Amino acid sequence: MSANDAPRARAPRRRSLLAAGLLVLVGTAPVAALLPDRPASAAASLNDSDVTANLWEWNWPSVAAACTEHLGPAGYGAVQVAPPAESVSLASTNDGPHPWWEVYQPVSYGLTSRLGTRAQFSSMVTACHDAGVRVHVDAVVNHMAGHNNTVNSTYGGSTFDPGGFAYPAVPYGYGDFHHANDGYCNDDDAGIDDWNNTSEVQNCELVSLSDLKTQSGYVRDKIAGYLNDLIGLGVDGFRVDAAKHIAQSDFAAVKSALHTTTAEGRAPYIAQEIVPGSAAADLRPSAFTGNGDVLGFSYAQGLKTQFQNGTLSNLSGIPSWSLDADGSRTHTMITNHDTERDGSTLNYKNGSDYTLATYFLLAYPYGRPSVYDGFTWSSAGQSPPADSRGFVTGANCSNGWQCLTRSTGMKGMVGWHNATASATAVGNFTATAGNVIGFSRGSKGWIGLNDSAGPSTASYRTGLADGVYCDVITGGLGSSGCQGTAVTVSGGTATVTIPAGGAVAIHVDARSGQTPPPPTSDPGTVSDTFNVTAATTWGTSVYLVGDAPALGSWDTAKAVRLSPSGYPVWNGTVTLPANTKIEYKYVKKTDAGAVMWEGGANRTYTTGTSSRTADDTWR
């Protein structure tokens, strides 16, 4: 490598590497060795909110853009993302090509998946932290890809032998799994037949998925290693898939080995998937709260009943049958990817019932609420929008994706939830009809919900001081007053017209005459694709590096690894600031860590306001 081949303005980086002794030689020129991943940098301040946006099966650049443009400014405290581990790639199934459930069949703990690369994942975490949003990962640790798979194709190129229970990229072998009558799974077909039998539920196979022997210290170390790798990249918490199928003591041992988070130096947040319905006391959701929160399935099912029956007047107190655990240990939801498909909860197809129930979820003081956005579907197993190889394409709210989290009303209700967080009790509950209610949260906020087919006008005690408030469902407070509906409170009472299938919500931080927070100067981001034609030898990969933080700021240890899926064209998508000029180059790295820069001057590129593509050839 000649002096002219390296990027300009890199001397400070070279000095730090020299001091650390982190140089290897290729020919006669020194280049930086491949360094381990560095933790994502935290924002100066993460949002003080317990509201999570569940962007299920959105790819990493789309999540990054959502954090920057919507979730952070709206005050969401976290974003939950789909499983990031390398999974099976199934071009043909009974559910069509590349069904959504591929990501729940991991073959390794590598981070090359249908949702993006390891570098894109790391960049996404950084972007979300910079926007004030924590990142929670859906972690599949109960099992690996099913041993009934007839193909062993994957998204990252790892091989596995499903029938032989061999996953060499971890590595796991036959002895790392439960099997029929092995002393753990006392069942002839190794499957769960008795859902009230704790041993079967936790030691036998869930629908032929290769069930990990979590009694093994080796297996637990591998699981903890995977989760700690994610924590090292900045992840702040986990939704633990199929947690009901892992013995509480086994997961407690895994949890005890986890590192603290890089952004806040605290134990990672845990929300466990414990589907209710078992008669066995130690399989009920409340039996698992020693390891973390549990998902609120029963609560979601109970809300479906009330909103579909038009009996919102029953919601003055949540019935005990709707509770999975104490509210302080429940991660509440209206739906998720399983329940929206099996019909046990509301989903986006239920229209105003679904939206109103989500407003209620954010307004009523029970649990840690989660707002769900997946993709639209016509058959239960269909793939998210993806290319022909199964790689998920960018989230487009006008074509194939649900985007409730970024609607005006939902953003307003996140702000309402945050503004009323210190008022823990419900007051002034009023039902003007069975399907029209209003209630306050102390002196902090008031909400009215109308689940009827016509508008409803009534007077309500609001708990608020007199003044003019701005309805956050229709726009909240703007620079010159209310952007939406203005609500006047006089003597603590307001006469409010709530639209059909709609809501009105006001709070103390959105009063007419107040000065709203200054608008962000962030010009937004774009997800641009870089293609480079570059021949390589076995064991060598091509990376993109440049002066932007998303491109590693010229640090090859943080360069973006490109995909060889179209070899000799290497490609990758990166989230970059909009309307910004950048400089970049391509480098090649060997598995041993040697780095070679392409020749010539730095390349230049200017982003726009929408996605673009750069097509290059290695120099």
C-alpha positions in Angstrom: 0.0 0.0 0.0 1.4 3.4 -1.0 0.9 6.6 0.9 -1.5 7.7 -1.8 -3.6 4.7 -1.5 -4.8 5.2 2.1 -7.5 7.8 2.9 -6.6 11.3 3.7 -6.6 12.6 7.3 -5.9 9.3 8.8 -2.7 10.1 10.7 -4.2 10.3 14.2 -5.7 6.8 13.8 -2.4 5.4 12.7 -0.6 6.8 15.8 -3.1 5.2 18.1 -2.8 1.9 16.4 1.0 2.1 16.5 0.9 2.8 20.2 -1.3 -0.2 20.8 0.9 -2.5 18.7 -2.0 -3.4 16.5 -0.3 -3.5 13.1 0.4 -6.3 10.7 2.4 -6.2 7.6 1.3 -6.9 4.0 4.3 -6.5 1.8 6.3 -3.6 3.2 3.4 -1.3 4.2 1.8 -1.2 7.6 -2.0 -1.6 7.8 -4.5 -1.9 10.7 -5.2 -5.4 11.9 -8.9 -6.5 12.2 -9.9 -5.4 15.6 -12.8 -6.9 17.7 -16.2 -5.1 17.5 -16.5 -2.1 19.6 -19.6 -1.3 21.7 -22.1 1.1 20.1 -21.7 4.5 21.6 -24.6 5.7 23.8 -26.5 8.9 23.4 -25.8 11.6 25.9 -29.3 10.9 27.3 -31.6 8.0 26.5 -35.3 8.7 26.6 -36.9 8.5 30.0 -39.7 6.2 28.9 -40.8 2.5 29.3 -42.7 2.5 26.0 -41.3 0.0 23.4 -41.8 0.1 19.6 -41.8 -3.5 18.3 -40.6 -3.2 14.7 -41.0 -6.9 13.9 -38.9 -8.2 11.0 -37.9 -4.7 9.8 -34.4 -4.8 8.4 -31.6 -3.0 10.2 -31.4 0.2 8.0 -35.1 0.6 8.3 -35.0 0.3 12.1 -32.1 2.8 12.3 -34.1 5.3 10.2 -37.2 4.8 12.3 -35.3 5.5 15.5 -33.8 8.7 14.1 -36.8 10.1 12.3 -39.7 8.9 14.5 -39.1 6.9 17.6 -36.5 9.1 19.3 -38.3 12.4 18.7 -41.6 10.9 19.8 -40.2 9.8 23.1 -40.1 6.0 22.7 -37.8 4.4 25.3 -36.8 1.3 23.3 -37.2 -0.5 20.0 -37.6 -4.3 19.9 -36.1 -6.0 16.8 -36.5 -9.5 15.4 -34.0 -12.3 16.0 -30.6 -11.2 14.4 -28.9 -14.6 14.4 -28.0 -16.5 11.2 -31.0 -18.7 10.3 -32.1 -21.2 7.8 -33.0 -20.0 4.3 -36.0 -21.9 2.9 -36.8 -21.1 -0.8 -39.8 -23.5 -0.7 -42.2 -24.4 2.1 -45.9 -25.0 2.6 -46.1 -21.3 3.7 -44.4 -20.2 0.5 -40.8 -19.1 -0.1 -38.9 -17.7 2.9 -41.7 -17.6 5.5 -41.4 -15.2 8.5 -40.6 -18.1 10.9 -37.2 -18.7 9.3 -35.6 -16.2 11.8 -36.8 -18.4 14.7 -34.7 -21.3 13.4 -31.1 -20.2 14.1 -28.1 -22.2 12.7 -25.4 -20.2 14.4 -25.0 -17.1 16.6 -23.4 -15.1 13.8 -25.1 -11.9 12.9 -25.5 -12.3 9.1 -29.3 -12.7 8.6 -32.1 -11.9 6.3 -32.4 -8.6 8.1 -28.9 -7.4 7.4 -25.2 -7.8 8.3 -23.4 -7.5 11.6 -22.1 -4.1 10.5 -25.6 -2.9 9.7 -26.9 -4.2 13.0 -24.1 -2.4 14.9 -24.8 0.8 13.0 -28.5 0.4 13.8 -27.8 0.2 17.5 -25.6 3.3 17.3 -28.2 5.2 15.4 -31.0 4.3 17.9 -28.8 5.2 20.9 -28.0 8.5 19.2 -31.7 9.1 18.9 -32.2 8.3 22.6 -33.8 4.8 22.0 -32.6 1.6 23.6 -32.5 -1.6 21.5 -34.1 -4.9 22.7 -33.4 -8.0 20.7 -35.8 -11.0 20.2 -33.4 -13.8 21.4 -34.0 -17.4 20.3 -32.0 -19.5 22.9 -34.3 -22.4 23.6 -33.6 -24.3 20.4 -31.8 -24.3 17.0 -33.2 -24.9 13.6 -35.5 -27.9 13.4 -34.0 -31.3 12.8 -36.8 -32.0 10.4 -35.4 -29.6 7.8 -34.6 -31.3 4.5 -32.3 -28.5 3.3 -29.3 -26.9 5.1 -29.2 -23.5 3.2 -28.6 -20.5 5.4 -28.3 -16.7 5.1 -24.7 -16.4 6.3 -23.2 -19.4 4.6 -22.8 -21.6 7.6 -23.5 -25.3 7.2 -25.5 -27.6 9.5 -26.7 -31.1 9.6 -30.3 -31.0 10.8 -30.8 -34.8 11.1 -27.5 -35.2 12.9 -28.1 -32.3 15.3 -24.8 -30.7 14.2 -24.4 -27.0 14.1 -20.6 -26.6 13.7 -20.6 -22.8 13.5 -21.5 -22.6 17.3 -20.4 -25.5 17.7 -23.3 -27.7 18.9 -23.4 -31.5 18.4 -25.8 -34.3 19.2 -25.1 -34.4 22.9 -26.0 -30.7 23.3 -29.7 -31.4 22.7 -32.5 -33.2 24.4 -33.7 -36.5 22.8 -36.4 -39.1 23.4 -36.1 -40.9 26.7 -32.7 -39.4 27.5 -33.4 -38.9 31.2 -34.6 -35.4 30.6 -37.3 -35.8 27.9 -39.2 -38.9 29.0 -41.2 -39.2 25.9 -41.1 -41.7 23.0 -41.2 -39.2 20.2 -39.3 -36.4 21.9 -42.1 -33.9 21.3 -44.3 -32.1 23.8 -47.6 -34.0 24.2 -48.6 -33.0 27.7 -48.6 -29.2 28.1 -49.2 -29.5 31.8 -46.1 -31.6 32.4 -43.2 -29.3 33.3 -40.5 -31.9 32.3 -42.0 -32.3 28.9 -42.6 -28.6 28.3 -39.0 -27.7 29.2 -37.0 -30.7 28.1 -38.8 -32.0 24.9 -39.1 -30.5 21.5 -41.4 -27.7 20.5 -42.7 -28.5 16.9 -39.5 -30.5 16.0 -37.1 -27.6 16.8 -33.8 -29.0 18.1 -34.2 -28.4 21.9 -31.0 -27.3 23.6 -29.9 -29.1 26.7 -29.8 -26.0 28.9 -28.8 -28.1 31.9 -25.4 -28.3 30.3 -22.9 -25.6 31.4 -21.3 -25.7 27.9 -24.7 -24.9 26.3 -25.4 -22.1 28.8 -22.0 -20.6 28.2 -22.7 -20.5 24.4 -26.0 -18.9 25.0 -24.5 -16.3 27.3 -21.7 -15.7 24.9 -24.2 -14.9 22.1 -26.2 -12.5 24.4 -23.0 -10.9 25.6 -21.8 -10.4 22.0 -25.1 -8.4 21.4 -24.6 -6.5 24.7 -21.1 -5.6 23.5 -22.6 -4.1 20.4 -24.8 -1.9 22.6 -28.0 -4.0 23.0 -29.9 -3.0 26.1 -32.3 -5.9 26.6 -33.9 -9.1 25.3 -37.3 -10.5 24.5 -36.6 -14.2 25.3 -38.4 -16.4 22.8 -40.0 -19.6 24.1 -38.8 -18.9 27.7 -41.5 -21.1 29.0 -39.6 -24.0 27.5 -36.4 -23.3 29.5 -36.2 -24.3 33.1 -36.2 -21.2 35.3 -33.0 -22.2 37.0 -31.2 -22.8 33.7 -32.1 -19.3 32.4 -31.2 -17.8 35.8 -27.7 -19.2 35.3 -27.5 -17.7 31.8 -28.8 -14.4 33.1 -26.2 -14.3 35.9 -23.4 -14.5 33.3 -24.6 -11.5 31.3 -22.6 -8.3 31.2 -24.0 -4.9 32.0 -25.2 -2.7 29.1 -22.7 -0.4 27.4 -25.1 2.6 27.3 -26.3 2.7 30.9 -24.1 0.2 32.8 -27.1 -1.8 34.1 -28.4 -5.3 33.8 -30.1 -5.9 30.4 -33.9 -5.7 30.4 -35.6 -9.1 30.2 -39.1 -9.8 28.8 -40.0 -13.5 28.6 -42.5 -15.2 26.3 -44.6 -17.3 28.7 -47.8 -18.3 26.9 -50.5 -18.8 29.6 -53.0 -21.7 29.9 -51.0 -24.4 31.8 -52.6 -25.9 34.9 -49.1 -26.5 36.4 -48.2 -23.7 38.8 -44.6 -23.6 37.8 -45.5 -23.1 34.1 -47.7 -20.1 34.7 -46.3 -16.6 33.8 -46.1 -15.5 37.5 -43.7 -18.4 38.2 -41.1 -16.9 35.8 -40.9 -13.3 37.1 -37.8 -14.1 39.1 -35.9 -13.9 35.8 -37.6 -10.8 34.4 -40.8 -9.5 33.1 -43.3 -11.7 31.2 -45.3 -10.8 28.1 -48.9 -9.9 28.8 -50.8 -12.4 26.7 -53.9 -12.6 28.9 -54.1 -8.8 29.2 -54.1 -8.5 25.4 -56.8 -11.2 25.1 -58.9 -9.4 27.7 -58.7 -6.1 25.9 -59.7 -7.7 22.7 -62.9 -9.0 24.4 -63.8 -5.6 25.7 -63.1 -3.6 22.6 -64.8 -6.1 20.2 -67.8 -6.3 22.5 -68.1 -2.6 22.9 -67.9 -2.9 26.7 -65.2 -0.3 27.5 -67.2 0.5 30.6 -65.7 -2.7 32.1 -62.2 -1.2 32.0 -62.5 0.9 35.2 -60.5 -1.9 36.8 -58.7 -4.7 34.9 -60.3 -8.1 35.8 -57.9 -10.5 37.5 -58.4 -13.0 34.7 -56.7 -10.6 32.4 -53.5 -10.4 34.4 -50.4 -12.6 33.7 -48.4 -11.2 36.6 -48.2 -8.0 38.7 -48.1 -4.9 36.5 -44.5 -4.2 37.6 -43.4 -7.5 36.0 -45.5 -7.4 32.8 -44.5 -6.3 29.3 -47.9 -5.4 27.9 -49.0 -5.5 24.3 -52.1 -5.5 22.1 -50.7 -8.0 19.7 -47.5 -9.7 18.5 -46.5 -11.7 15.5 -48.0 -15.0 16.7 -51.2 -13.7 18.2 -52.1 -11.4 15.3 -52.1 -14.5 13.1 -53.9 -16.9 15.4 -56.7 -14.5 16.1 -56.3 -14.5 19.9 -55.7 -10.8 20.0 -56.6 -7.7 18.0 -54.5 -6.8 14.9 -54.3 -4.1 12.3 -57.2 -5.7 10.4 -59.5 -4.7 13.3 -59.2 -1.0 12.4 -60.3 1.4 15.0 -60.7 -1.3 17.7 -57.0 -2.0 17.3 -55.9 1.6 17.4 -58.1 2.5 20.3 -56.9 -0.5 22.3 -53.3 0.6 21.8 -54.2 4.1 23.0 -55.8 2.5 26.1 -52.6 0.4 26.6 -50.6 3.6 26.7 -53.1 5.4 29.0 -53.9 2.8 31.6 -51.2 2.4 34.3 -50.5 -1.4 34.0 -47.2 -2.9 32.8 -44.6 -1.7 30.3 -46.4 -1.0 27.1 -45.3 -2.1 23.6 -46.7 -0.7 20.3 -46.5 -3.2 17.4 -45.6 -2.7 13.8 -45.0 -5.8 11.6 -46.0 -6.2 7.9 -49.3 -6.7 6.3 -50.2 -10.3 5.4 -52.9 -12.4 3.7 -51.6 -15.8 4.8 -50.3 -16.8 8.2 -46.8 -17.8 7.2 -46.0 -15.5 4.4 -42.7 -13.8 4.1 -42.1 -10.1 4.9 -41.4 -8.0 1.8 -38.1 -9.4 0.5 -36.1 -10.0 -2.6 -35.9 -13.3 -4.4 -33.3 -14.6 -2.0 -35.3 -13.8 1.1 -33.4 -10.7 2.3 -35.9 -8.3 3.7 -36.3 -5.1 1.8 -36.7 -1.6 3.3 -39.9 -0.8 5.3 -42.3 1.2 3.1 -45.3 2.4 5.0 -47.4 2.7 1.8 -46.6 -0.8 0.6 -46.5 -3.9 2.8 -45.6 -2.6 6.2 -47.6 -1.6 9.3 -46.6 1.9 10.6 -48.8 2.6 13.6 -45.8 3.6 15.7 -45.2 6.7 13.6 -48.8 7.9 13.3 -49.7 11.3 14.8 -52.0 9.8 17.3 -49.6 7.1 18.5 -46.7 9.5 18.8 -49.0 11.8 20.8 -50.0 9.0 23.1 -46.4 8.1 23.8 -45.9 11.7 24.9 -49.1 11.5 27.0 -47.9 8.2 28.6 -44.5 9.8 29.5 -46.1 13.0 30.8 -48.5 11.1 33.1 -46.0 8.5 34.3 -45.7 9.9 37.8 -49.5 9.8 38.3 -50.0 6.1 39.0 -53.7 6.0 39.7 -56.8 6.3 37.5 -59.3 8.9 38.5 -62.6 10.3 37.3 -63.5 7.2 35.4 -66.7 8.0 33.5 -68.7 5.8 31.1 -71.2 7.9 29.1 -72.1 4.7 27.3 -71.0 1.1 27.4 -68.5 1.9 24.6 -67.6 5.5 25.5 -65.3 6.2 28.4 -63.1 8.9 29.9 -60.6 8.9 32.7 -57.8 11.0 34.2 -54.3 10.2 35.6 -54.1 12.5 38.6 -53.6 16.1 37.6 -51.4 15.1 34.7 -53.7 14.0 31.9 -57.1 13.0 30.7 -58.3 10.7 27.8 -61.6 9.9 26.3 -62.2 6.9 24.0 -65.3 6.3 21.8 -65.7 2.8 20.3 -69.1 3.6 18.8 -70.1 4.3 15.2 -71.1 8.0 15.9 -69.5 11.0 17.6 -70.1 11.4 21.3 -70.4 14.8 23.2 -70.3 14.9 27.0 -68.8 16.7 30.0 -66.0 15.1 31.9 -64.1 15.8 35.1 -60.5 15.9 33.9 -58.4 16.4 37.0 -56.5 19.2 35.2 -56.1 22.8 36.1 -58.1 25.3 34.1 -56.8 26.3 30.7 -56.7 25.4 27.0 -55.1 22.1 26.2 -54.1 20.6 22.8 -55.4 17.2 21.9 -52.4 15.0 21.1 -54.3 12.6 19.0 -54.9 15.2 16.3 -51.6 17.0 16.6 -50.8 18.3 20.0 -49.0 21.6 20.7 -47.4 23.4 17.7 -45.2 26.5 17.5 -48.3 28.8 17.3 -50.7 26.9 19.6 -52.7 23.8 19.1 -52.0 21.9 15.8 -55.2 19.9 16.3 -58.3 20.1 18.5 -58.2 22.6 21.4 -59.9 21.5 24.6 -60.9 24.0 27.3 -61.0 23.0 30.9 -63.0 25.2 33.2 -63.6 24.4 36.9 -61.8 21.1 36.2 -64.4 20.0 33.7 -64.3 19.9 29.9 -67.1 19.4 27.4 -65.6 17.2 24.7 -66.8 15.7 21.4 -65.0 12.4 20.8 -65.2 11.3 17.2 -66.6 8.0 16.1 -64.0 5.3 16.6 -61.6 7.9 17.9 -60.1 9.4 21.0 -59.2 12.8 22.6 -56.2 13.0 24.9 -54.8 16.1 26.8 -52.0 16.5 29.2 -50.1 19.1 31.2 -47.2 19.4 28.8 -49.4 20.3 25.8 -51.2 23.5 26.8 -51.9 26.4 24.5 -49.6 29.2 25.3 -46.7 27.0 26.2 -43.5 27.1 24.1 -43.0 23.7 22.4 -39.6 22.2 22.2 -37.5 23.5 19.3 -37.6 21.4 16.2 -34.7 19.0 15.6 -32.1 20.2 13.2 -31.4 16.6 12.1 -31.9 16.5 8.3 -32.9 12.8 8.5 -31.2 9.8 7.1 -31.3 7.7 3.9 -30.4 4.0 3.3 -28.1 3.9 0.3 -26.6 0.9 -1.4 -23.0 0.5 -2.4 -22.0 -2.1 -5.1 -18.4 -2.8 -6.0 -17.1 -5.3 -8.5 -14.0 -6.9 -6.8 -12.3 -10.2 -7.3 -11.1 -12.0 -4.2 -9.5 -15.2 -3.1 -11.0 -17.6 -0.6 -10.9 -16.2 2.9 -10.9 -12.5 1.8 -13.9 -10.2 2.1 -14.6 -6.7 0.9 -15.5 -3.8 3.2 -16.7 -0.2 2.9 -15.0 2.5 5.0 -15.2 6.3 5.0 -15.3 9.5 6.9 -18.9 9.1 8.2 -19.5 7.4 11.5 -21.7 4.8 9.8 -18.7 4.0 7.6 -16.3 3.7 10.6 -14.7 7.2 10.4 -11.8 5.6 8.5 -11.3 2.9 11.1 -11.1 -0.4 9.3 -12.1 -2.2 12.4 -15.5 -0.6 12.1 -15.8 -0.8 8.3 -19.0 -2.2 6.8 -18.7 -5.7 5.5 -20.3 -6.2 2.1 -22.2 -9.2 1.0 -20.7 -11.5 -1.7 -24.2 -12.7 -2.7 -23.8 -11.3 -6.2 -20.1 -12.1 -6.6 -18.0 -10.7 -8.1 -20.2 -7.7 -7.1 -20.1 -7.1 -3.3 -23.0 -5.1 -2.0 -24.4 -3.5 1.2 -26.8 -0.9 2.4 -25.8 1.8 4.9 -27.9 4.4 6.8 -26.3 7.8 6.2 -27.2 11.4 6.9 -29.4 12.9 4.2 -28.0 15.7 1.9 -24.4 15.1 3.1 -21.1 14.7 1.2 -19.0 11.8 2.3 -15.6 10.3 1.3 -15.0 6.6 1.2 -13.0 3.7 -0.1 -13.1 -0.1 -0.3 -10.8 -2.4 1.6 -10.1 -6.1 1.5 -9.6 -8.1 4.7 -8.4 -11.6 5.1 -9.7 -13.9 7.8 -6.3 -13.6 9.4 -6.9 -9.9 9.8 -4.7 -8.4 7.0 -6.1 -5.3 5.4 -5.5 -4.0 1.8 -6.7 -0.6 0.7 -7.8 0.0 -2.9 -5.7 2.4 -4.9 -6.3 6.0 -5.9 -7.8 9.0 -4.2 -10.7 9.0 -1.8 -14.1 8.4 -3.5 -16.7 11.1 -3.0 -20.5 10.7 -2.8 -23.3 13.0 -1.8 -26.5 11.6 -0.3 -29.9 13.0 -1.2 -33.3 12.9 0.4 -34.2 9.4 -0.8 -32.2 6.2 -1.2 -29.6 6.0 -3.9 -27.1 3.4 -5.3 -23.3 3.7 -5.9 -21.9 1.3 -8.5 -18.1 1.1 -8.3 -15.2 -1.1 -9.5 -12.2 -2.0 -7.2 -9.1 0.1 -8.1 
